[in-house]
Amino acid sequence: MTVKLDFEECLKDSPRFRAAIETVETEVSVLETQLEKLLKLCTTMLESGRQYSAHSKNFVSGVQELSQNSQGDSMMSECLEKFSESFNKMIGRHEELLDTTQQSFKQQLQSLVKEDMKQFKETRKEFERSSETLSSALHHNAEVPRRRHHEAEEAVLALKVARTAFRARALDYVLQINVIQSKKKFEILKFMLTFMEAQSSYLEQGFRVVKELAQYRKDLAAQLHQLVLESAREKRDMEQRHTMIKQKDLSQEDAVPELRTEPGVAVMEGYLYKRASNAFKTWSRRWFSIQSNQLVYQKKAKDALTVVVEDLRLCTVKPCPDHERRFCFEVVSPSKSCLLQADSERHQQAWVCAVQNSIASAYNEEHPEPPLGQQPLERAASLSAAKLQSPLGRRLRGSTDKHVVDQVQRLEGNAQCCDCREPAPEWASINLGITLCIECSGIHRSLGVHFSKVRSLTLDSWEPELVKLMCELGNRVINQIYEARVEEMNIKRPQPGCSRLEKEAWIRAKYVEKKFITKFPEVRVQLSRGGVGRGPEKPPKPCPKPKPPHLARGSAGTSPGNASPVAGPREGVASGAVAAVEDLHSLHPGPLLYRAAGAPPSLPTMADALAHGADVNWVNVAQESRTPLLQAVAANSLLACEFLLQNGASVNQADSKGRGPLHHATILGHTGLACLFLKRGANMSAVDEEGKDPLSIAIDSANADIVTLLRLAKMREVELAQGQAGDETYLDIFHDFSLMASNDPDKLTRRSYDLKLTTL
């Protein structure tokens, strides 16, 4: 409202004054409507704020109750107490904000609407009544005839009174209009200023409260990050343990109670049925244990121990085969006897043996002999476990995982995500040999393991051959294959800030649809980290009989002396290179993969062949139905074999003589490869056309290390078939063999010509 009325103008009662009055009345009506709406909104805001404060207080109370129940965890209780206290302070500041807003709301806006607007309306009604009275007086004065002097005087007098009253009401109305116009401005502005100052004070106080916790929140975030990593490791370990246990036959009876020899620990414990000594001879199931030369039991963990035999040296134990209940045995002491029942015959024998050993131990003050039924394999496993606790064993096991991130990220191109260039990636695709950020790793995982196998560089354990495989390939090599035509197609790569949808579309086009690889056929020689040599396209020729591909780059860990026994003599460097170009130029992906896996293997060329659709189990009928994996075995390339297995190669696919990769590794004496195939589930019982399995071949060739590995694997196989979980000795020994195969392969060349005289 911007119209201001002049007092002199209202006395004239001119059309301009009447028009201004109408304008003012319209604007005041609109203002009143808007203020009433604002009043309702402000009231709703205050009510909602008070409800929020009440619910927040209830939430803080719940947090404080949770803090009281977490007294045993200092980290959690401290966090809950600090945060609940700070949040409670902020709730108090919020209530102060609501009180200040409500007070200002009543003093300014509500007063303006309820009082000033009401007075304006009353003044307007009086002005309108006086205006109507004046109009009637004017009309009556105009109608009085000239000859009626008395009526004329009365009309003039009435007109004078009406005009005086109208002018007084008009002056009051104009005054009220100008007052409400001026008051409207400062009342609304004052309310908004007070409201914003209260908001500013509330936010500043909240900021100070939060700032006091800045360092604590920073420290807590660091601790939380470590907790997340530890939780992920524990979850992975529990899932592996869960899977291993679930593979057992869950319908089998409970395991035999464990016999222990540590001082201060229960020698034997488990559930037994005990016959009461009362007249009813009732049977009750109780938790029994042998500890401190006493036989005791209890019903619940909180119950006090009940002593059955105070001194085992004064008692004897004997089975009760004649009792009507099965699996009973009796512990007899000078004062009383106790009849007990086990769940099975094995449990009965174990308890009888445990009591007898405890009696002997109490007499001799020595540890008991191993319990009846302990197998030589278990004793050998114990010795092996002790051996692995030696400094050498610890060094071999811990030397690979310690610097995985540094080794992998140090490779050129691996310091950024292979797909979106996010720095410092902590995830990897082990079958592709690339590093990934966490978001791209999630997209790779959704593609399925037949496209990409994702593993964490920090959370997962890494076998030494996998680390070398990652360092042999890398982002730069793989991108030269899968992004070969990106520049030519003028396609923009995704950046770290792109959305997940953009990254997912790029990754699917790159690895699933393979839109950016070069079109087959093209030359695949000279594929290296420096670039991919390509020649002009030519029509594909029939695949010639494979020859040893003398590639420009070999696989790490492979020497000329390890060449395939089926390969011909090496030619000169120049002629060999030309022959390789001519041969590989005409090869389709399957033969290309086969040739690249031979001596010396080239992992980048193998990756290129797989990208162009090569069958990882392609069979070369012309050479005894050999596969690329058998070629890699012949070349004694641990990395090539690992790469093929990670990309889906069958570890049991045999050649025309019935010999699989494990047969060939045994024949050639490649212990590291034999260890790799056994870890990947190779069939040890498969026989070739001569009826020999890998173990008999290893014994004939007097390879001590492979014989050891095969025997351990067979023992493990028997344990799993019997439903025994065993310990981790088997995995530790194989892990040590893997480390030696990668770091010191010369140690795996031991032979013993006495093996032929040994038996299983």
PyMOL commands that set and color helices and strands:
alter all, ss='L'
color gray80, all
select helices_A, chain A and resi 7-12+15-68+74-143+149-212+214-246+312-314+345-364+376-388+391-398+404-410+438-447+464-472+475-482+486-489+500-512+560-562+573-585+589-596+603-611+621-623+628-634+638-646+661-668+671-679+694-700+704-721+729-743+745-748+755-757
alter helices_A, ss='H'
color red, helices_A
select strands_A, chain A and resi 268-275+283-291+294-298+306-309+316-319+328-332+337-341+427-429+434-436+454-456
alter strands_A, ss='S'
color yellow, strands_A
deselect
rebuild
show_as cartoon
